[in-house]
Structure formats: C-alpha cells, structure tokens
Amino acid sequence: MPKETLLRIALVLFTYFIFYPHYHLTESFSGFKLTSYRNKVLAEDSHCFQNITEVKISNCFQHCLSNCFCTSFQMCGSTCQLCSGGGLGIIRDQEGCSHFNFTADEEKASFVSNKPNRTNSPNAQSYRMTKARMKVVAQDSSKWRITCNYEPGEKISYTDYVETTLEKLDILSFNGNKCVEVDYISIRGKNCTNCTAYMLQSHNKDVNAYYMGLHFDSRQGPSFSCDHNASEGSHSCGKPGEDDFGFYDCYNTNHRCSATSESLTSAWLGG
C-alpha cells in the first residue's frame, strides 16, 4: 500500500477500544468495564501524577474520567491515585492496594449505534464521537481505516491494518455479515490489496441474534469465499471464529489490536 496514499487520510475521527483480560475481576460503571488487579500497583511511581483523598472506587474512577491524562488509577486505603500508565507487564505486588484499568462498552457497539464517550475530552484511552458528529465528518470523507496501537506522532504500522472507501462500504450504516471490498487488509501478517474480506456488524436482531460491533473474522473468511485468507494461525475459542479489529468475543494475542491489556483499536474517517 503506497505510503503517500495513506498519509493523505485526515485523522479526524478516532475511536479507541482497550482490550482487557477476561481472567481478572471486572465491574460495569456507567458504560465502562473496570478491571481490578488486587494487591497490585504500577511498578513506576512516576506514572501516577495526582493523589486524592477518597475511599470510594466509583468516585476515584470519576476523578480519572474527568482528567484527560488519566488512563488508569489506583486505590491504596483512603488515597486515590490518578495514573497515566498501566498493564500487566509493569505492575508489582503491593498489599492493601488495587490497580484499575478500564474500557468503554462501545467496543461491542456497532458504528450504527450512538454510543458517545468522553466527547469533550479526546484521548488515547477511550473516546468515541456521537453518531451525529460521525455523519458530519463522513460527508467530507472518502475513506475509513482501522489501526492497532497508534500513538500520536508515530508512523502507522500496516501490519494488522484495514482500509477502504465509504463508497465500497459505509461502516455507519452496514448491517450484516459478508465479504466486503477493501483497498488493503493485513491480519497477523497475511495481507491482500483490492480484495474481499469477511466482515460483520449487527444492530438488528432480524439479521443476527445479538448485536455485534464492527469486526473481521479471519477464520471464517475462506468459508464465505472471501479473497483474504488468514485462517492459518487463527483462533476459534469454541465460537464461530476469531474477532479482529473489534468486538473481541474471541481474540488472538498474535494480532496487534488484541495482543495485551494495553492494546488499542482505532477507527478513522477521512480521505
């Protein structure tokens, strides 16, 4: 995929989903899923930038949500610590403390749904525009793409990446599951250009028994005669197949968007 083509895409809409491990305690707080690591804290104290006297987890969480630099938080006794780091690889044991990561529920919501999140505080942890705003942006856009682990100022990686035009596929209205035309797609290093790949998004129970956020299924693609084939090395998890670029009922740690608890999936409109 030529770099010059990709660099022309305006970075005007971004939706971050944070993958989280299913084997830790999770709770739901007003549209978010909170993951608790008991008796753990960040290994680097410098990653926490503010201490607040607070005994309730819910109140500490609200302090974190109101601060655009906060990506995780900790509770140690009556002290709430707002932090800008987290993840399984950089936490250590600390008796009497708990470290918390969080993810917004919109990771399973389709782009047809209106599930805004932190619209006044764009950030790299959890953000989603209103559906009305997405429509406005789409009017001046020609393409959409999904990236993994994008960080502002860094070059985009085209491993585990998908891009196509809104004319070929309008992600703001698509409802169903089929082979869709993409300009380029890469899943776990297996890629193709100007080809078809198996995509799903459901917001209508007449189409699917339950709602599904936009995602690609690399295991099921060949069964539907799609061009892109990344079935080798894919996971099934006892379900129909592997979820890539979203939804994540079945995930693969060899995919950059779902590799760790810190992985990010970002959807963009522009062009």
C-alpha angles and dihedrals in degrees: 000000000000112000094218090061093052095046091060092064110106114235093223105129125040131169117187123203120185118212113221133193115256096214097072129079110279130188133179121238117180097315097333133100113221120204117202126203104193120213089010135113136173113285091226113058090198090070089072112074106177137038120203128183103241135136100188120083091209092055092047089051091052090053088053094049091052092055115073091206094056115100098158139002142207136215119209110172106301094345122101113199121198112210140185099209142049146143140128094276098059106039126100138195117280120164115228096018134097130202119211133201122181141199131192119245091234089088086089097038120100120238087246088068124082102235106148119183129189091339092170094049110053108195143154095250108059126347137143132170124230114265089245091056092047089055091051091050091046091057089066095038134084102182144039131198141177123219135184125230096350114177122191111260095020128108115259116251115225092203107101094011137130132194136172142140129277087232091062094042129004104205090190092067108019114123120179144033125278146115107295130194115252132179091218138351133179125184118176090338095309108117145164137186127224091002142120127264133183112258133175134196124156132183097150122072089209086069099038133009091240139019119271132189118229112286143141123239109215094184096053098043098092091048088062093045093248117161097233112080120186095144092120106092093010124135130232102185088198088297132098092279153303120317113221128185093009151353093054101197083140116025139181121215089208088069112085093224092058103026098112142358088270097055118126131208114199128189120200139190122199142092 
